[in-house]
Amino acid sequence: MASAEAIVADLAEPYIAMPVQARFASLYEDEAAPLDHVFAVQHGRLNELLGFMNTKARQNGHYNADASRDLLSYIRSIEEMGHVLQRVGIDVELRSDYRERLEYCETFLAESYGSEIPSDYEQFSLERYEKIFSTGDGSVQARGTDQYPLLLVGEGSYAIVHRYLDEHYGTWVAVKTARRTLSPQEHARFKQEFDLLKRLSFPYVVQAYRFDDERSRYFMEYCDVTLKGYLKEMNNALGWSARKRIALQFLYGLNYLHRKDVLHRDLSVSNVLIKKYDLGAVTVKLSDFGLSKLQDSDLTRTGSSMKGTVVDPTLESFKKYGLPNEIYGAGHILSFIFSGRMGLGGTVGPVQRIVQRCTDHDLRKRYRSIADLILEVEALTPPASELGAPAPA
């Protein structure tokens, strides 16, 4: 991935040659270049376009075609800027009155033939003497005045994950930030994910530290790699006994959740993380609880449509997700751990029989609990043909 500096420079390039009034340039002198110039240009141009809309609303209620296209273009460029900068740890905030006005304008602006301004349009008060854009600086303040730069780890449809090195403790910390495009309900679910993690305390579940309400993000334990990435790297070198230890750690973590009446509901090789230590030692950590639910509760309302990475073919509605469906997901994870291959069918012998029972289409034949599954995995012994040998790639 390109550096944060390169991304910001690319984003700013179209604005560099644009003139800016000294009035607006002075407002953003405390912002780092080149974003200071970008914000000044956007602020000035938004005021021109919204001021023109005020005038047209008083005159004839028709907003010209060129102005309509220009304002739509600026709205989209501001949204894109927010998304791109968030990926490199820079949060851009547009002042609420401007944000709400732009959202309102999107409801009636048209690309062609101009736009009819609604009859209930209210004149907008333009800001000339204070900033309407503000940013975080791509770092976190972990303690006192210490500032640490954020590095991108990964991103999904709901959140972006960064990490930073806390130099005081000499350890990496992960920062999970909700995407700016989330709905209020999705933001609430994001906060619920943190609240749930904060209540959990177990060696094989990722630990949450604190929530930052102002920037809708939370801090948590950092893990080095996903289970998928770890086996991609280590599959040819990883012995059977090491695979069994990883499988049991995963099951111990899942059993703990179930004893706390929590269903994960999104088990996948990307949501199981690996923390590395010296001499090749590792610890499994369950993560990504965005779809999790307390059994017999309404902690999350996710509707009936299928969600999650591994979907049980016997599940007709996500609302009906229960323990048998979690067992199915566990079977997929176990198959991947022991075979290094995605999907089912890569295991042999007793492991294959365990995976088959986890994923049997007859729910009555599946394990009744993760605890029962643990007993069978604990009893596994390496076959003579695989003793000390790596699993097939």
VEXMAR-385899 format. One line per field, with one value per residue (C-alpha): residue number from 0; y, x, z; chain. Coordinates in steps of 0.25 Angstrom, whole numbers. Each point is the difference from the previous one (the first is absolute). Layout:
N
seq <- NUM;... .
v <- Y;... .
u <- X;... .
w <- Z;... .
mol <- A;... .
//
This chain:
393
seq <- 0;1;2;3;4;5;6;7;8;9;10;11;12;13;14;15;16;17;18;19;20;21;22;23;24;25;26;27;28;29;30;31;32;33;34;35;36;37;38;39;40;41;42;43;44;45;46;47;48;49;50;51;52;53;54;55;56;57;58;59;60;61;62;63;64;65;66;67;68;69;70;71;72;73;74;75;76;77;78;79;80;81;82;83;84;85;86;87;88;89;90;91;92;93;94;95;96;97;98;99;100;101;102;103;104;105;106;107;108;109;110;111;112;113;114;115;116;117;118;119;120;121;122;123;124;125;126;127;128;129;130;131;132;133;134;135;136;137;138;139;140;141;142;143;144;145;146;147;148;149;150;151;152;153;154;155;156;157;158;159;160;161;162;163;164;165;166;167;168;169;170;171;172;173;174;175;176;177;178;179;180;181;182;183;184;185;186;187;188;189;190;191;192;193;194;195;196;197;198;199;200;201;202;203;204;205;206;207;208;209;210;211;212;213;214;215;216;217;218;219;220;221;222;223;224;225;226;227;228;229;230;231;232;233;234;235;236;237;238;239;240;241;242;243;244;245;246;247;248;249;250;251;252;253;254;255;256;257;258;259;260;261;262;263;264;265;266;267;268;269;270;271;272;273;274;275;276;277;278;279;280;281;282;283;284;285;286;287;288;289;290;291;292;293;294;295;296;297;298;299;300;301;302;303;304;305;306;307;308;309;310;311;312;313;314;315;316;317;318;319;320;321;322;323;324;325;326;327;328;329;330;331;332;333;334;335;336;337;338;339;340;341;342;343;344;345;346;347;348;349;350;351;352;353;354;355;356;357;358;359;360;361;362;363;364;365;366;367;368;369;370;371;372;373;374;375;376;377;378;379;380;381;382;383;384;385;386;387;388;389;390;391;392 .
v <- 0;14;9;9;12;-5;-2;14;6;-8;5;14;1;5;11;5;10;5;14;3;13;4;0;-15;-3;7;-9;-13;4;-10;-11;-8;3;-4;-2;15;4;-10;4;14;-2;-9;10;12;-8;-5;14;4;-11;1;15;-1;-10;10;11;-9;-5;15;2;-11;-13;-6;-4;1;-13;3;4;-13;-8;7;-1;-15;-2;7;-8;-13;5;3;-13;-7;8;-4;-15;0;8;-9;-11;6;4;14;4;12;6;10;9;-5;11;-1;-15;0;11;-8;-13;9;5;-14;-3;10;2;-5;-2;6;12;6;-3;5;5;-5;11;-2;3;8;10;-6;8;0;-1;9;2;-14;-14;-9;-12;-6;-12;-10;-1;-14;-4;-3;6;-12;7;15;7;-13;-1;-13;-1;-10;-11;-7;-14;-3;4;-6;5;5;5;3;-6;7;-3;9;-3;5;3;1;-14;-5;-7;1;5;-2;11;-4;12;0;4;14;-6;-8;2;4;-15;-5;10;-5;-15;4;6;-13;-8;8;-1;-15;-2;9;-10;-12;-4;-13;-4;-4;12;14;10;14;12;13;7;13;6;13;-8;-13;-9;-10;-5;-14;-11;-1;-14;-2;-8;-7;-15;0;8;-8;-13;5;4;-12;-12;-8;1;-1;-14;-8;3;15;-1;-7;11;11;-8;-1;14;4;-9;4;14;-3;-9;12;9;-11;-1;15;-2;7;-5;5;-1;3;-10;0;-2;15;3;-10;7;-5;7;-4;-1;-5;-14;-1;0;5;3;0;12;1;13;8;-1;9;-10;-7;-1;-4;-13;3;15;12;5;1;1;-5;-4;-13;2;-9;6;-5;-7;-14;-3;-13;-5;-5;14;6;14;7;3;-15;-1;-9;-10;-10;11;4;-15;0;13;-7;-12;9;6;-14;-5;12;-1;-15;0;14;0;9;-7;-14;-13;2;-8;-15;-11;4;15;-2;-7;11;11;-9;0;15;3;-12;5;-7;9;-12;-6;12;2;5;10;5;-7;-13;4;3;-14;-6;9;-2;-15;1;-6;2;-11;-7;5;14;-1;12;3;12;0;0;14 .
u <- 0;5;4;-9;8;-1;-15;-3;9;-8;-13;4;6;-13;-1;15;-2;-13;0;-5;-4;9;-12;-2;15;3;-11;8;14;0;-3;12;3;-5;-14;0;-1;-10;-9;1;-4;-12;-5;1;-7;-11;-3;-1;-9;-9;-1;-4;-11;-5;-1;-7;-10;-4;-1;-7;3;8;15;8;5;15;-1;-8;11;11;-7;-3;15;5;-9;5;15;-2;-6;11;11;-6;0;14;6;-6;7;13;-4;-5;-14;-6;-12;-9;-8;-14;-8;8;-1;-15;-2;8;-8;-13;5;3;-15;-4;13;-1;12;-8;-9;3;-7;-14;3;-11;-10;3;15;6;11;13;10;14;12;11;8;2;4;-10;10;8;9;6;15;2;5;-5;2;2;5;3;5;6;-4;2;-2;-11;3;-11;-2;-13;-14;-14;-14;-2;13;15;11;13;11;10;13;-2;15;-2;-4;7;-13;-9;-14;-12;-10;-13;-8;-14;-2;-6;-11;-6;-15;-3;-5;14;7;-8;4;15;-1;-7;11;10;-9;-1;15;3;-8;7;14;6;14;-6;-9;6;0;-7;6;-8;-10;2;-14;4;7;-9;12;5;14;3;10;8;3;10;-8;-13;-1;-1;13;7;-3;3;14;3;-9;12;8;-11;-1;-12;1;2;-13;-7;4;-5;-13;-2;3;-10;-11;4;-3;-13;-4;2;-9;-11;1;-2;-12;6;-1;11;-8;11;11;10;15;1;-7;9;13;14;10;14;11;15;4;-13;-10;-14;-13;-13;-10;-14;-4;-10;-13;-8;-11;1;-12;-4;-8;-15;2;-1;14;1;-12;6;-12;-3;10;13;12;14;11;-4;-15;-6;-8;-11;-2;-13;1;11;-10;-1;15;3;11;-1;4;11;5;0;9;9;1;5;11;4;1;9;9;3;1;4;-11;-12;-13;-4;6;15;1;1;-2;-6;2;-9;-11;0;-1;-11;-8;1;-5;-10;-13;-8;1;-3;13;8;7;-9;11;14;4;-4;8;12;0;2;11;7;0;6;14;8;-1;14;0;0;8;9;-3;-6;-14;-2;1 .
w <- 0;-3;12;7;-6;-14;2;5;-11;-11;7;0;-14;-7;10;0;-12;4;6;14;7;11;10;-2;0;13;7;-3;3;11;-9;-6;-15;-10;7;5;-15;-3;11;-3;-14;3;11;-10;-11;9;5;-15;-4;13;-1;-14;4;10;-11;-9;10;2;-15;-7;7;-11;2;-12;-7;1;15;2;-6;7;14;-2;-4;12;9;-6;1;15;2;-7;7;13;-4;-5;11;11;-6;4;13;-2;4;-8;6;-7;9;3;-6;-13;0;2;-10;-11;4;-2;-14;-5;1;-11;-8;-14;-10;-12;-3;14;13;6;14;9;4;15;-2;11;-2;4;9;-6;8;-3;13;5;-5;-5;-2;11;1;9;-3;-4;14;14;13;9;13;3;-12;-7;-14;-8;-15;-5;-10;-9;4;-8;-3;-1;-4;14;5;-2;9;2;10;7;9;14;3;15;1;-13;-5;-12;2;-10;-3;-6;-6;-5;-15;-1;-9;11;3;14;3;-5;8;12;-3;-2;15;4;-5;9;12;-2;-2;12;9;-5;6;-5;-6;-13;-2;-5;11;-1;7;-2;-9;-6;-2;-7;-11;0;2;11;4;2;0;-12;-7;-11;-10;-3;0;-15;-1;10;-7;-13;5;9;-6;-6;13;10;7;4;15;-2;-8;11;10;-9;-2;15;3;-10;6;14;-4;-7;12;9;-8;0;16;0;-9;-12;-14;-9;-13;-9;1;-11;-2;-1;13;8;3;4;9;-1;10;1;-5;-9;12;-4;7;-7;2;-4;-6;-8;8;-8;-3;14;8;14;-1;3;-1;-10;1;-15;-10;-13;-7;-7;-12;1;6;3;-8;2;-2;5;-12;10;5;-6;7;8;11;3;1;12;6;-11;-10;9;0;-15;-1;10;-9;-11;8;5;-14;-4;12;-2;-15;-4;-11;-1;0;4;-5;3;13;2;11;14;-4;-12;9;9;-11;-6;13;2;-14;-2;-7;10;12;10;-4;4;13;11;5;-2;13;-6;-13;9;6;-13;-5;13;-2;-14;-2;-13;-10;-2;-14;5;13;-1;-15;-5;-6;-15;-6 .
mol <- A;A;A;A;A;A;A;A;A;A;A;A;A;A;A;A;A;A;A;A;A;A;A;A;A;A;A;A;A;A;A;A;A;A;A;A;A;A;A;A;A;A;A;A;A;A;A;A;A;A;A;A;A;A;A;A;A;A;A;A;A;A;A;A;A;A;A;A;A;A;A;A;A;A;A;A;A;A;A;A;A;A;A;A;A;A;A;A;A;A;A;A;A;A;A;A;A;A;A;A;A;A;A;A;A;A;A;A;A;A;A;A;A;A;A;A;A;A;A;A;A;A;A;A;A;A;A;A;A;A;A;A;A;A;A;A;A;A;A;A;A;A;A;A;A;A;A;A;A;A;A;A;A;A;A;A;A;A;A;A;A;A;A;A;A;A;A;A;A;A;A;A;A;A;A;A;A;A;A;A;A;A;A;A;A;A;A;A;A;A;A;A;A;A;A;A;A;A;A;A;A;A;A;A;A;A;A;A;A;A;A;A;A;A;A;A;A;A;A;A;A;A;A;A;A;A;A;A;A;A;A;A;A;A;A;A;A;A;A;A;A;A;A;A;A;A;A;A;A;A;A;A;A;A;A;A;A;A;A;A;A;A;A;A;A;A;A;A;A;A;A;A;A;A;A;A;A;A;A;A;A;A;A;A;A;A;A;A;A;A;A;A;A;A;A;A;A;A;A;A;A;A;A;A;A;A;A;A;A;A;A;A;A;A;A;A;A;A;A;A;A;A;A;A;A;A;A;A;A;A;A;A;A;A;A;A;A;A;A;A;A;A;A;A;A;A;A;A;A;A;A;A;A;A;A;A;A;A;A;A;A;A;A;A;A;A;A;A;A;A;A;A;A;A;A;A;A;A;A;A;A;A;A;A;A;A;A;A;A;A;A;A;A .
//
